[in-house]
């Protein structure tokens, strides 16, 4: 019984995390930003799909008491691939530190 409650909690957390990841990957703020590469969006989409597929693995156990091990279906690899794409994108194209400032402060000129 305790294991089933744990799986329900895990499934609900995975659904919540997957929705947050998918919404953030598809947000206009991330897609229209020129300071990061498209690898972030692609990696987040794949990781979000991996979380949803993990939920799909838990559903047969929760509803029908059929235990599926993650090795019977290789859907869990999507999370690893997505996080790997985000990491590689970060290493290849790190976020720019030269962000445009809203105000430029004038430099003081030396007195003659």
N, C-alpha and C positions, 0 to 999 in steps of 0.2 A: 504494500500500500504506500509506504513512504517513497519507494522508487518511482511509483506512478505520479505522486505529487511533485517530486523533483523533476520529472520529465515534463509535466505541465508547466512548471515555472520556467524551465529551460526553453521550452517551445515559445512561451509568451515573450520571454526576453529576446529570443532570436527574431521573432516577428517585429518587435519594437526596434531593435537594432537595424534590421534589414530595411525597414521603412525609413529610418533616419538616414542611412547610407544612400539609399536610392534617391530620396528627395534631395539630399545635398549634392549628389552626382549630377542630377538633372536641373539644379537651380541655375537661373540666369546669371547670378553673380559669379558662379564658378565657370560657367561656359563662356562668358564674355570677358573674362579676365585675360589679359595678355601677359601677365607676369608668371603664369604657370603653364606647363605644357598640357596637351590633351591627354597625356598618359594618366594624369590624376583622375580625370573623368572616366576613362575607360577602365582603369583599375578599380575605382569605386563601384562602377556598375557591375563588374564581374564579381567583386566581393559581396555586394548586396544580393546578387543572384545566388551565390554560394550559401549565404545565410538562409535564404528562402528554401533552397533545396535541402538544407539541413532540417528545416521545419518539416518538409515533406517526408524525410526519413523518420521523424519522430511520430508522425500521425498514425501509421499502422499500429504502432505499439500502444498509443493512447486509446485508439478506438477499438482495435480488434485483438489486442494482446499478442500480436505477432512481433517478435523481436528481430529487427533487421540490424545487422552490424554495419558500420560504415564501410567495411571492406566489400560488402555485397554490392554496393553501388558507389561508384567513385565520384559522387557529386561533391563530397567535402573538399575535393581538390580545387574547386572554383574559388573558395576563400583564400587558399594559399596562392593561387595564381594572381588573383586580384591584388592582394597585399604585395606580392612580388613586383607587379607592374608599377604600383605606386612608389615602391622603394627604388626601383630602377629609374623611374622618371625623376625622382628627387635627386638621385646621384648624377644623372646626366644633365638635367636642367634644374639646378637649385633655384629656389625663389629669389627673385631679384631684390637686392637691397637698395637699389636706386629708385625708390618709389617717388613719384612726383609729390612735392610738398604743396600745401595749399597757399602758403605765403613764403615768399623769398625775402630773406632779411638782407638789406644792403650791407656791403662790407664797408668798414670804416677805412677811410683813406688816411694815409699818413700826412700829418701837417707839415707844410714846407716852411 
